[in-house]
Amino acid sequence: MSERYSFSLTTFSPSGKLVQIEYALAAVGAGAPSVGIKASNGVVLATEKKQKSILYDENSIHKIEMITKNVGMVYSGMGPDYRVLLRNARKLAQSYYLQYQENIPTAQIVHKIANVMQEYTQSGGVRPFGVSLLIAGWDEDEERPYLYQCDPSGAYFAWKATAMGKNFVNGKTFLEKRYSDNLELEDAVHTAILTLKESFEGQMTEDNIEIGICNKDGFRRLSPPEVKDYLASVQ
Amino acid sequence: SILEYNGAAIIAMKGRDCVAIASDRRFGIQAQTVSTNFQKIFEMGPRLYIGLPGLATDVQTVHQRLQFRLNLYELRENRRIKPKTFLSMVSNLLYERRFGPYFVEPVIAGLDPKTFEPFIASMDLIGCPMVTDDFVVSGTCSEQMYGMCESVWEPNMDPQELFESISQALLNAVDRDAVSGWGGIVHIIEKDQVTTTELKGRMD
């Protein structure tokens, strides 16, 4: 019955759902796993970056990207859709800086990105984005870390720790057991790697995962040698 | 000259853990004085004030439009704006009208909402900001005000000394200007209170 309502995004199904959004969430659920953990002094983002062939040049394209010096993000789902949102987010953040000469607070940029995603659920001739985003930021004013998730529907949530993509249910259960409020960033990175490991097939190396951290010094992606060091303490 | 049509005088000064902002009260149309209680300093936050000298219609419009932007900012961000950020907001508003500007040259005075650090700044009619550590002046008798401030200002004045200095600087400067004066008003902004005083001066 709901198939009849699945063609047009802007039509509600009788059960009150927008089926296209459900399908978009399914696209996310089929994507590569990603994990985010908020520690007392920072946030860590981690994701699996499995390439289909050994011929891929792994270090040329990145999944974990910076939006501004103090905010970064990662995704699960469709890479091309992510690129569009990333570009959009960067422009929005810069517009804010142009007006206020101040870095955009994490909650504000998340809200703006979520608004963009929502627009694509209520406009004609477009489809929702096939990604869920994990956004990590450091708030200069409040001097605290933030972790948010943005869904294709435009809904966003603030998390202490979460997982997205394949096997996210197991990931979240794992995090529920491992998370504590006084986790430090170093421990959080360790825990993030362990969470990814739960659903990882094969050997984890510094070339098939990506890790990003955000603390008072800003957001940065860890280099492969740094990732290797963390992996060494896990394996 | 458009900036001299209505006449105005505003000074802001920095003291120790406090700031002061003062203005005259005249609203005139060239030589004719029309009102002696015209508001040129506006409260934009519990410890943030802006003084707007210049064309009276723009004084009111800029204040209203600024209030609009500020209200949305505070609702969106769920916090009070910092004086430095407010400076950028005003600058942005004025530069948007680069080729048809508002004829106001604002003066900002306030304390940071978290650290209570004093802050004063001024800018020109197209939004060029200037942050100083001592005093800022703006209006038709700016030269006179500069002279007075240079004489009476010294660093680290407490609120009472600051009040005396800024009042004397304003009163004596506007007395050498035909289109400023007709009373004065001073706000002394400290961490836990704002004291507003009306100055008794020459009503001519």
Boltz contact constraints between the chains, C-beta under 6 A:
constraints:
  - contact:
      token1: [A, 99]
      token2: [B, 92]
      max_distance: 6.0
  - contact:
      token1: [A, 100]
      token2: [B, 85]
      max_distance: 6.0
  - contact:
      token1: [A, 100]
      token2: [B, 88]
      max_distance: 6.0
  - contact:
      token1: [A, 101]
      token2: [B, 88]
      max_distance: 6.0
  - contact:
      token1: [A, 102]
      token2: [B, 85]
      max_distance: 6.0
